[in-house]
Amino acid sequence: MKVILDRDLCDSELSYCQRCSAAFIRYPEGYDRHCIKDVIDDNKDLLTLEMHTDGRTFEVVLTEEDQELAGVEGWEVLADFDPALLRTGAMERWRQLRTKPAAH
């Protein structure tokens, strides 16, 4: 399964994002999050995360060990950069999204 997340759709600070993403990584089929843009059945056994944040795209295929680590610490423990601690502007992005056609 491949999950595409967009952190720009949520204004939560990084510590909340850590807890939220860790819960999602532990139970990827049991939680819905505001930041989830798409879930794709790629017919692979391993979970792939594609995270859009801070003008970057971070993609990682989670091994069992990675999934166990990120299931406790959150996605950023696997990132090769330091994500922003605080976020703003999500409400404006949601307003822009609601004006797009449903087929978008």
NUDOVO-971906 format. One record per residue: x, y, z of N, C-alpha, C in turn; residue in one letter; residue number from 1. Coordinates in steps of 0.02 Angstrom, whole numbers. Layout:
BEGIN
   n.px   n.py   n.pz  ca.px  ca.py  ca.pz   c.px   c.py   c.pz resn resi
      X      Y      Z      X      Y      Z      X      Y      Z    a  NUM
...
//
This chain:
BEGIN
   n.px   n.py   n.pz  ca.px  ca.py  ca.pz   c.px   c.py   c.pz resn resi
     42    -58      0      0      0      0     45     62      0    m    1
     25    111    -38     60    176    -39     12    229    -14    k    2
     35    268     34     -6    321     63     28    387     49    v    3
    -10    435     21     16    501      7    -12    549     58    i    4
     33    581     95     15    628    148     39    697    130    l    5
     -1    748    147     18    817    134     13    855    200    d    6
     69    867    231     70    901    296     46    973    290    r    7
     45   1001    230     21   1069    221    -54   1075    231    d    8
    -89   1019    237   -161   1020    249   -178   1020    323    l    9
   -128   1024    365   -138   1022    438    -91   1073    471    c   10
   -117   1111    518    -77   1160    554    -49   1133    620    d   11
    -56   1069    632    -31   1041    695     44   1049    701    s   12
     66   1063    762    138   1068    773    169    998    767    e   13
    234    996    761    269    935    746    258    880    799    l   14
    254    898    863    245    846    914    177    811    906    s   15
    125    848    888     60    817    875     64    774    811    y   16
     98    800    760    106    763    697    143    697    710    c   17
    191    698    754    228    637    772    180    584    800    q   18
    139    604    849     93    556    880     41    532    830    r   19
     15    578    790    -37    562    742    -10    514    689    c   20
     49    529    661     77    486    609     98    419    638    s   21
    122    417    699    141    353    730     80    308    737    a   22
     23    336    758    -39    296    764    -60    271    695    a   23
    -55    313    645    -73    293    578    -27    237    552    f   24
     38    244    564     86    194    539     75    127    574    i   25
     57    129    637     42     66    672    -20     32    643    r   26
    -70     70    625   -134     43    600   -154     80    536    y   27
   -118     70    481   -131    110    420   -200    101    389    p   28
   -232     46    403   -299     35    374   -355     54    422    e   29
   -336     79    481   -387     92    531   -396    165    549    g   30
   -358    209    520   -362    280    539   -366    324    478    y   31
   -408    375    482   -412    425    430   -384    490    459    d   32
   -344    524    420   -312    586    441   -326    641    391    r   33
   -327    703    414   -337    760    369   -283    765    316    h   34
   -224    742    332   -167    750    287   -163    696    233    c   35
   -205    645    237   -203    592    187   -235    615    123    i   36
   -195    618     70   -221    638      4   -243    579    -37    k   37
   -209    522    -29   -227    464    -69   -199    401    -38    d   38
   -234    346    -48   -211    280    -29   -214    238    -92    v   39
   -158    209   -110   -153    173   -173   -134    100   -158    i   40
   -172     55   -186   -155    -16   -180   -103    -32   -233    d   41
    -40    -36   -213     14    -48   -260     34   -122   -263    d   42
     -7   -164   -231      5   -237   -230     73   -256   -201    n   43
     98   -215   -155    161   -230   -121    146   -245    -48    k   44
    188   -287    -19    179   -305     52    200   -249     99    d   45
    247   -208     78    273   -156    122    235    -90    113    l   46
    229    -53    167    196     13    166    244     65    139    l   47
    220    105     90    260    160     63    226    225     85    t   48
    265    271    113    240    337    132    271    388     86    l   49
    228    431     58    251    489     21    225    550     58    e   50
    270    588     87    252    646    128    272    710     93    m   51
    224    755     87    238    822     60    239    870    120    h   52
    294    903    131    300    950    186    358    998    174    t   53
    350   1059    195    404   1109    193    433   1117    122    d   54
    391   1111     71    415   1117      3    456   1058    -21    g   55
    452   1003     14    490    942     -3    442    884    -13    r   56
    466    833    -47    431    770    -51    478    717    -24    t   57
    455    682     27    494    631     60    457    565     49    f   58
    491    517     19    459    452      7    503    397     36    e   59
    471    350     70    508    296    102    465    233    100    v   60
    497    177     84    465    112     88    484     84    157    v   61
    434     71    198    447     51    266    460    -24    273    l   62
    520    -42    292    534   -111    310    497   -125    375    t   63
    496   -186    396    463   -203    459    495   -165    516    e   64
    561   -159    515    598   -122    567    581    -48    565    e   65
    579    -19    505    561     52    497    490     65    521    d   66
    444     20    505    374     29    524    367     25    600    q   67
    406    -19    632    404    -24    705    431     41    737    e   68
    486     67    710    516    129    736    469    188    725    l   69
    444    197    663    400    253    647    332    245    681    a   70
    312    185    697    250    173    733    252    198    805    g   71
    312    212    829    321    240    896    340    314    892    v   72
    387    330    848    415    397    844    381    443    794    e   73
    348    416    743    318    457    691    361    457    628    g   74
    334    483    574    367    481    508    434    516    506    w   75
    441    571    543    501    613    538    564    579    563    e   76
    557    526    602    616    490    625    654    459    566    v   77
    620    449    510    651    420    451    673    473    400    l   78
    654    535    412    668    589    364    742    608    366    a   79
    767    632    309    836    653    305    842    730    311    d   80
    792    761    341    793    833    352    754    848    415    f   81
    760    908    441    724    928    501    660    965    480    d   82
    601    935    491    539    967    471    523   1027    516    p   83
    482   1072    490    463   1132    528    423   1111    590    a   84
    436   1146    645    401   1131    707    330   1157    707    l   85
    319   1217    679    253   1248    680    228   1256    608    l   86
    162   1256    600    130   1259    534     76   1313    535    r   87
     65   1344    479      9   1390    470    -16   1385    398    t   88
    -77   1410    386   -103   1415    319   -146   1357    296    g   89
   -157   1307    337   -196   1249    316   -268   1268    298    a   90
   -299   1313    336   -368   1332    323   -376   1363    253    m   91
   -329   1404    234   -331   1434    168   -324   1380    114    e   92
   -281   1332    124   -273   1278     76   -337   1236     71    r   93
   -371   1224    127   -435   1188    126   -487   1228     88    w   94
   -488   1294     97   -536   1336     60   -524   1331    -15    r   95
   -461   1330    -35   -445   1323   -106   -466   1255   -132    q   96
   -456   1203    -93   -475   1136   -115   -550   1128   -124    l   97
   -589   1161    -82   -662   1152    -87   -691   1184   -150    r   98
   -653   1228   -183   -677   1259   -244   -661   1216   -306    t   99
   -622   1165   -297   -604   1122   -354   -660   1071   -367    k  100
   -668   1050   -429   -719   1000   -445   -705    934   -408    p  101
   -757    897   -393   -750    835   -356   -706    785   -393    a  102
   -705    787   -458   -665    740   -498   -591    758   -497    a  103
   -573    813   -466   -503    836   -466   -458    789   -428    h  104
//
